Structures are given as structure tokens and as C-alpha cells.
Amino acid sequence: MNKNSTEKHQAFAQKMVDILNYGSLNLAMAIGYKTGLFEIMDKFTSPKSLSFIAKESGLNKRYIHEWLGIMIAGNIVEVSLSPDENNLFYLPKEHGDFLTKRSGCDNLGVYTQEIPLLTTCSMDLVIEGFKTGQGISYSSYPKFQSFMAELADAKHKEVLINKFLPQVDKGELIKHLLTGINVCDLGCGHGTAILLMAKAFKKSRFTGIDISKTVINKAIKDAKLQKTENIDFLLKDVSTLMNDNSFKNRFDYITAFDSIHDQTKPLSALKSVFYMLSDNGIFSMVDIAADSDIAKNREHPMGSFLYTVSLMHCMPVGMVDNGSGQGMMWGKQKASAMLAEAGFINIEVENIVDDTFNYHYICKKY
Ligand SMILES: C[S@@+](CC[C@H](N)C(=O)[O-])C[C@H]1O[C@@H](n2cnc3c(N)ncnc32)[C@H](O)[C@@H]1O
């Protein structure tokens, strides 16, 4: 091996060690997030003993001890000695800032659950898919749907009403929402976003549409519980709505939060949006910020993570019934071209305040 090759060899050996450590750390952090250990430790104002953590959390001491071993080796939790020489554990506030519910939009802890969850749902099916080319149905991901709702909560609650909507059409949209317009959210999932909008703008009328019966039933239940009356939920396949006269020009504002790229017929879905939108209406498509050329995503700060989520979920669910399977990294160029093909003339792509994961495609018919 020449000098260059030896250096590459050693660097890659180190990288492999890092990969094994960080992959393991991600899994253990997902457990810390899910069991509430990060939340509990974040409240400590000084280092605490294992017994104290076990008592506060109500969790098993032996399991916590092993988990703390991982957190210390990974430099997530700090360890020090008490005067009587017992280990004390502390989650620095700077770490808690990214690992707990108080972190709001900075809560990256919630994402540690994503790869372990997808592994449980679909690792075997994805490996099979490499051989058969078949897609994987949404029904294989029951736990992932509720995880999506948790993500939507973390994402939308802080930003949607106060930061995202005021950006649209230089503040004009908010004025219309306050006076009363018809709004639709496509692929609404459990309805987090549309429920927030319905509660904030009482004079407007809201419709959430999704293809999944489970999520629509949950959304209807939540709307009832929250006594939100200006909202309906419909169980529909978005891609078929351009064939239904009752949807023609029906909405003044349509949103799609990360719900176009994993559809089996995204072009038909976008054509339906065009059909459903009033002539002066606006379509907000929020979708993953990436380039359509995989080589350009080499510099993407979360490229490996997002491509993995796509491989394990978005791409295969979009491939069901010979669907197009765009995957979440379909990128700006493909997404813009498809919006144009669906009929949109005026397409602006903006970054979103407090959401570095996504682009905001603001689309008008004319
Ligand atoms: C990634 S989730 C996003 C959910 C939600 N918008 C959010 O921000 O959390 C995509 C959603 O699109 C829905 N979906 C997929 N294909 C659809 C279709 N053809 N018509 C309607 N909804 C669809 C799925 O059931 C799922 O709830």
C-alpha cells in the first residue's frame, strides 16, 4: 500500500469504529428518550446516584446502570464521584437542550427513535424488496404512524401558526384565514397541523384528507375531544380527487406536510391539488430539503439519516402497486418539475424558519 492508501485505510478503520459506536448510541438514546430517562435527568440541578435515578423514574436499577454505561462512554452523561466514592450522574443542560420535550424545534432526541422503529417494522421486508422490487404497504408500519404524530407535534406546535403561516404570501394569507376561507390539508395524518389551524382561525373551514382509516379515525376523535367544529376529515386517496367534481376549485389554501413524496402517484396527487385549488388559491407543499442529484447530497448535513428513513419507509410505501416510489430525497429539481407538470405556473421555494429539514414550495396557479 502506498502512503495515500495507508492513510485512507486507517481513516476508514477509525470511521468504522465511530459508526459502530454512534449506531449503538443512537439505539440507546432512543431508549433513554422513550423511557423518559432524559426528561428525568434533565430536571436534576446536581449529579445524582443510580438509586436516586431509579427511584425518580420507577425503572429497574440494573437496566439503568447498563444504559448509563453507554451514555457515559458516548459522552452524553457526565460521571463524577460523591464524597463516599459512589458514582453520580449528570445530564448537562447543553445536552438536555436537544434531548427533551422542552427543546421544542431543537428536540433531536425524538428523532433517535426513528431508525430503531423502522428497523423493527421493515428491515426484513426491505431486504426482501432488494430482491423482488416490491413496495411495502403502510400497514406494515403501525408504530411508525404514531411516531409520525409525535414528530408532527414537536414540529408544528411551536412553528405553524406563529412563524410558518405568517410567511405565506407576505402575510396576506393570515388576513384571509382570519376573515374566513376554505383550507385543506392533504395526507393530514393524525391531524395535528389542521387541528392547530382550525383552532386558531375560527371563521375559516378546514378539511383534513388521508388515505389511512386509522389516522382519520384518530383525527376525528381528537377534533371531537377538542370541541373543534370548523373541521372535517375525509378518508380519500388524494390522487383520485381530480376525478371528483365536488372538489373542483373548492379550497383557497391547501397544505401538504411531507405527504407528497411517499404517495404512489405523486403527479396525480399534485394534479388533484391543482384541480381542487381556487383560481387565486395557494398551495403550500412542505417537503424534504435535498437535491435531486444524489452526488450533490454528499454535503447534506443529514444525508445518511434521511436517505435511510427513505429506504426503510418513504420509498417502499411509494412503490406499492407499481407506484413511483420517489422517496423523501426526491429533491428540489424533481419536485419543482412535477409541480410545473401538474399545472402550477408560479412556484417559489423557500427555507422555513426553525425547520432545516424541509423546503416550503409556495405554489400558485397563475
Ligand atoms: C409522512 S406522513 C405525514 C403526515 C402529516 N402530514 C405530518 O406532517 O405529520 C404521510 C401521510 O400521507 C398519507 N398518504 C399517503 N398516500 C396518500 C394518498 N394517496 N392520499 C391521501 N393520503 C395519503 C399517509 O397515510 C400519511 O398519513
The ligand as an SDF file (V2000), in Angstrom:
LIG
                    3D

 27 29  0  0  0  0  0  0  0  0999 V2000
  -45.2280   11.1380    6.2030 C   0  0  0  0  0  0  0  0  0  0  0  0
  -46.9000   11.1790    6.6780 S   0  0  0  0  0  0  0  0  0  0  0  0
  -47.1500   12.9010    7.0200 C   0  0  0  0  0  0  0  0  0  0  0  0
  -48.3060   13.1470    7.9440 C   0  0  0  0  0  0  0  0  0  0  0  0
  -48.5740   14.5820    8.3270 C   0  0  0  0  0  0  0  0  0  0  0  0
  -48.8290   15.4340    7.1980 N   0  0  0  0  0  0  0  0  0  0  0  0
  -47.4330   15.1540    9.1850 C   0  0  0  0  0  0  0  0  0  0  0  0
  -46.9450   16.2410    8.9080 O   0  0  0  0  0  0  0  0  0  0  0  0
  -47.0860   14.5170   10.1700 O   0  0  0  0  0  0  0  0  0  0  0  0
  -47.7090   10.9810    5.1110 C   0  0  0  0  0  0  0  0  0  0  0  0
  -49.2200   10.8400    5.1990 C   0  0  0  0  0  0  0  0  0  0  0  0
  -49.7390   10.8070    3.8630 O   0  0  0  0  0  0  0  0  0  0  0  0
  -50.7890    9.8450    3.8220 C   0  0  0  0  0  0  0  0  0  0  0  0
  -50.9610    9.4150    2.4150 N   0  0  0  0  0  0  0  0  0  0  0  0
  -50.1290    8.6580    1.6610 C   0  0  0  0  0  0  0  0  0  0  0  0
  -50.6360    8.4750    0.4430 N   0  0  0  0  0  0  0  0  0  0  0  0
  -51.8120    9.1350    0.4010 C   0  0  0  0  0  0  0  0  0  0  0  0
  -52.8040    9.3170   -0.6060 C   0  0  0  0  0  0  0  0  0  0  0  0
  -52.6820    8.7850   -1.8290 N   0  0  0  0  0  0  0  0  0  0  0  0
  -53.8890   10.0650   -0.3040 N   0  0  0  0  0  0  0  0  0  0  0  0
  -54.0370   10.5980    0.9330 C   0  0  0  0  0  0  0  0  0  0  0  0
  -53.1280   10.4530    1.9240 N   0  0  0  0  0  0  0  0  0  0  0  0
  -52.0270    9.7380    1.6630 C   0  0  0  0  0  0  0  0  0  0  0  0
  -50.3310    8.7440    4.7640 C   0  0  0  0  0  0  0  0  0  0  0  0
  -51.3820    7.9300    5.2070 O   0  0  0  0  0  0  0  0  0  0  0  0
  -49.6810    9.5640    5.8980 C   0  0  0  0  0  0  0  0  0  0  0  0
  -50.5950    9.8730    6.9160 O   0  0  0  0  0  0  0  0  0  0  0  0
  1  2  1  0
  2  3  1  0
  2 10  1  0
  3  4  1  0
  4  5  1  0
  5  6  1  0
  5  7  1  0
  7  8  2  0
  7  9  1  0
 10 11  1  0
 11 12  1  0
 11 26  1  0
 12 13  1  0
 13 14  1  0
 13 24  1  0
 14 15  1  0
 14 23  1  0
 15 16  2  0
 16 17  1  0
 17 18  1  0
 17 23  2  0
 18 19  1  0
 18 20  2  0
 20 21  1  0
 21 22  2  0
 22 23  1  0
 24 25  1  0
 24 26  1  0
 26 27  1  0
M  CHG  2   2   1   9  -1
M  END
$$$$
